[in-house]
Amino acid sequence: MSIDPRRLNVLLAVARAGGVLAAADELGVTASAVSQQLNKLEDETGHALVVRTPKGSLLTPAGLAMAEAGEEIERALSVALARMESGAQVEGVVRIGGFTSFVRTVVIPRLPGWRKQYPQLRIHVVEDDFPVLMRLLRQRQLDAVVVELDSTTAEQRALAPGLIEEPLLDEPWKLVVPSGALLSTENIDLGRLPLPWLGVEPSAANVAVLGRLSRSTGSQVETVHQYADTLTALALVAAGEGVAIVPTLALAGVVQDGVEVLDVPGLGTRRIVLRRYDRRRPTSLPVDTVARLLRESAATFDTRSTH
């Protein structure tokens, strides 16, 4: 099998943009050119890679395997770029937006090291919720934003033209219950918990998990209270007010007195991604550098740990 690796970039663009037209906009080519490259890649691999649906394009299992190969090539190129950067000066201001747990756990502890490594590079961090971050990105007041998605619904949304998405981390959702609230922590029936669910701020990815639970149990998930910060959720759970779905990252370094943190099959994972506009701009080197630093920092996080 002889494969032109340049075609993998087209497949990645379709996967990330959610369709041929959006991928064409991102790549700056025609939709016909994208389709031709996909057809040639399918001929080269001998497999169907993309299925077109009314809502966009979905990757087949073979397409996912090829996209993963494309991401590996991207990472290898990122390493090569980092080596070249070691002999070049990276300078400028990069404005990164993100949500609380990622900023606190993945970004802030690394800032001193990054400042030492790149003394001419200034990284400005903006913490806010999803709608505000995306608005600032569209207005170009931010260079990139870190956002959270429920992985089972992540492929159902399409990105705006020119916007690209880079995966940073996938981590399991956790069930948090008051200590001693469950007689057994094995074979937990999520539809028959002894306490109500805590409501979460509407733009948070946890909302999609509660929606999935409603569909899977066949009954509406009723919620009490509403929280935006995991510390508030833990306090409410410890007080016996309800149970909550929280991501692993948000529990890192947080005192968990009065609660039990449980792994429950079927909860799925939270996907953390970096969104930014086309990297082909001449001034993209500082943003590329920060994107690489974020990927490297996220890769060191142990998704199995909650302490």
N, C-alpha and C positions, 0 to 999 in steps of 0.2 A: 504494500500500500504506500503510495507516494502522495503526500499531502503538502499543499502550499500553506505554510503557517500563517501567511498574511490573511488568508481567508478566515482564520479563527477570530481575528479582530472584528470581522463583520458579524460572525455568529454571536460574539460577546455583546456587540452593540444591540442586536435584536433581543437577546436575553434581557439586557438591562433596560432597554427602552420599551419592551413589551410589544413591539410590532415592527414591520418592515418600513413603514413610512416614518415613524419616529426615529428608527435607526438611521435611515437615510439622512434625516435632518441633522442628527448628531455627527455623522461622518462627513457631511457636506457633499453627498453624491445623490444620484437619482434613486428612486425606489426600484427601478428596473435594474440598476447596477447591483443593488443589494441582493435582489432575487437571483440574478445571474451568478453572483459569487456563492450564494447558498446552494444553488443547484450544482455548481461545480464541486463544492465541498461534499455534497451528498454523493456525487458520482465518484469522487476520490475515496470516500470512506465505504461506499456501498451500503449506506444506511440512510433512512429518513431521519433528519435532524430536527425539523421544525414542523409543527402542526398549526395551520392557520385556523383561527376561530373568529366568530363575529366580534369578540372582545379583544382580539389581538393574536399574537403568535406565542405558542407554548413549545418548549423544548421537549423532545422525546427523551427516553432514557439514554439513547445513543448521543443525542444532542447535548444532554447534560454532561456526559462523559467528555465530549469534545470541548465543551465550555470550560470544564475544570482544567483541561489541558491548556486552554488558552490563558486561564488565570495563572497557572504555573509559569507560563512564559512571561506574563506580565510581571510576576514577582521576581523572576530571574533578571528581567530587564531593570526592575527597580533596584535590585542589588548592584547591577552594573552601573546604574546611574549614581548610586550612593558612592561607589568607588571613584567615579569620575569627580563627584562633588568634593571628595576629600582633597583633591588638588585644585579645586576652584572655590571661589568665594560666593557663598549664598547670602544675599542680603536683601532687606526689605521688611515690610510689615505684612503679616498674614493674620486675618481675622477669622477665628474659628468659633462657631456656635455649637452648643451641645446641651444635653439634659443633665440633671444633677448628678446621678450616680456615675456616669461616664466621666464627666469633668472632674469629680472628686477623686475617683479611683484610678483612672487611666491617664488623665492629662496632668493634673496639678503635681503629683509626686515626681513627674519626669521633667517639669519645666526647668529646674536648676541645671540638670545635666544637659538638656538641649541648649540652654543659654551658653553653657561653657563650650559645647561642641560647635555651635554656630553663633559666635558673638555678634555678628552683624545682622542676625535674623531676629526679629521681634515677633512674638506670638501673642496676640490679643485674644482673650477668651471671653465669650458672651454666653451666659447661662440663661436659658428661657425655655418656654414650652414649644411644641411642634409648630403651631400656626405662626407664632411670632418669628421663629427661626427661619421658616420657609419664606415668609414675607421679606425679611431682611436679606436673604439670599437672592431672591428675585430682584430686589432693589439694588443689588450689588454692594450692600453695606456689609456683607459678610462674604468671604472668599469660599467658604465651605461650611457645611453643617453636619453634625453627627445626629442621626435620628434613629429611633427605635421602631421596629415593626414586629407584629406577630408573624412568625415564619410561615404558618399555614395559609395566611392571607396575603403575604408579601408579594406574591406573583400576580395578584389580581388587580394591582393598580398600575397605571401607566405613568411614566415620567414625562414631564414637559419637554418640548423640543430643546435640544442642546444640553439638557441636564444628564449627567452621568452618575452612576452609583457604584461605589466600591465596598465590598463586604469587609467588615472589621472583626466581627465576633458573633458567634451563635452560642447562646447560653440557655440552660433549661429554666422554665418557669417553676416556681416552688409554691406549695400550699403552706400557708402559715395559719396555725390554729392555737387556741389557748392551751397552755400546758395541762395535760390530763383530761382534755375535753373529749378525746376519742378513747373508747374502750380498747380498740386495736388500731394500729397504724398499717395493717396489711389489708389488701383488697378493699380500699376505701371507695365507697359509692359516693361520687361527687353530687349526685342528685338527692342524697338523703343525709346531709350533714346536720348535726344538731344545732347549728347556729346559722344566722343569715350571712350573706355575702356583703362585704364592704364595697361601697361604690367608689369608683376611681374617677379622677379628672377626665373629661370626655375625650381629650386628644391623646391620652396615653394608650400604649399598645395593649395594656391589660384589658381594655374594653373589648377588644376582639376575642380574647380568651373567654370572657364571660358570655359573649355572643355564641361562641362555639359550644359552650356548655349548655346553653339554652336549647340549641338545635340537637345536641347529642342526647340530652335527657328527655327531650320532648315537652319540657315545661319552661315557662318563663322564669329566668333567674331574677328574683327580687333582691334589691340591695338596700342597705341602710347606711346612713352617713355618706360622706364623699371626701376623699383625701387626695392630695397632690404629691405628698412626700411620703416615702416609705417609713420614716420614723413615726409619722402620724398613724400609719396603718398598723405598725407594730404596737404602738401604745393602745390603740383601739382593740386590737386582738388580745393583748395582755389583760385588758379590762373586761374581757368577756363579751365585747360588743358584736363580734362577728369573726369571720374567717376571710382571708385575703389571698390573692394570687400576686406574687412579687417575683421579680427577676433576681437571679443569683448575684449579679454585680451590685445591686442595691443593698445587699446584706453584708458586703465585704467590710470588715472592721467595725460593724455596728453591734452594739450590745443587744442581746436577744432574750433578756430576762422575761420569764412568764409566757413564753411562746414555744411552740415546736415547729421546726421547719422540715417539711416532708417532701420527698420525691414521689410524685403520683403519675403513673403511666397515663398518657393521653393529654397531658397539659400542653405538650409541645415545647417550643423554644422561642426565645426572643432573638430577633436578628437585629444587629446593630450595623448600620451602614454609614458611609460618608458620601454626601451628595455635594456636587459642585458642577460648574459649567465646563465646557470643552477645554481640555488641557492643552490644545494645540496653540494657545496664545504664546507669543514670544516671551511674555513676562511670567510664565507659569512655573519656572524653576523653584521659587520659594514655596509655592503652594504644593508642588510635587514633593518637595522635601518634607513639608509638614505632614502630608498625607502618608508618606512612607514612615515617618516617626510614629504616627498614630497607629498604623498597622502593626509595627513592631511592638509597641507598648501593649496593644490589645492582645497580641499573640502570647504575651507572658502571663496573662491572667488565667488562673486555674478555675474553670467553670464548675468544677466539682466541689469547690470549697465555699463555705458560707461564713467563714470566720476570718 
